Amino acid sequence: MAHPKRKISKSRRDKRRTHYKAAAPSLATCSNCGEMKLSHRACPNCGYYAGKSMFVPES
């Protein structure tokens, strides 16, 4: 089994990990109520998706 000859420094290790980052979720406005919602999902506020009622929200 191979072993590293030298210790990898923290800065070199962190430079390699700079590309692993979380992307912000893409938000869209609901066409029915105008609230912000996740794209391609029913609105949690009013329960509508693509102009149709999918469920009745509990509130």
C-alpha positions in Angstrom: 0.0 0.0 0.0 1.3 3.4 -0.9 2.1 6.0 1.7 2.7 9.7 1.3 6.4 10.7 1.4 5.6 14.2 2.8 2.8 15.7 4.8 0.2 17.6 2.8 0.0 21.1 4.3 -3.4 22.5 5.4 -3.2 25.3 2.8 -2.6 22.8 0.0 -5.4 20.5 1.2 -7.8 23.5 1.5 -6.9 24.7 -2.0 -8.0 21.3 -3.4 -11.3 21.5 -1.5 -12.3 25.0 -2.7 -14.5 23.7 -5.5 -16.7 21.7 -3.1 -19.3 24.2 -2.2 -23.1 24.2 -1.8 -25.1 26.0 -4.4 -27.9 28.3 -3.4 -31.3 26.9 -4.2 -33.0 28.5 -7.2 -36.1 30.3 -6.1 -39.1 31.3 -8.3 -42.2 33.3 -7.5 -45.5 31.4 -7.3 -47.8 32.3 -10.2 -50.9 32.0 -7.9 -50.0 33.8 -4.7 -46.6 35.5 -5.5 -44.7 33.9 -2.6 -41.1 32.6 -3.2 -40.9 28.8 -3.7 -38.5 26.2 -5.0 -38.6 25.7 -8.8 -40.5 22.6 -10.1 -42.3 22.1 -6.7 -45.7 22.9 -5.4 -46.0 26.2 -3.5 -46.0 25.4 0.3 -48.0 28.6 0.9 -51.1 28.0 -1.4 -50.5 24.4 -2.7 -50.6 25.3 -6.4 -48.3 24.0 -9.1 -48.6 24.9 -12.9 -51.9 26.6 -12.3 -53.5 23.6 -10.6 -54.3 22.9 -6.9 -52.1 20.0 -5.8 -53.0 20.1 -2.0 -54.6 22.2 0.6 -51.9 23.6 3.0 -52.4 23.1 6.7 -52.4 26.6 8.2 
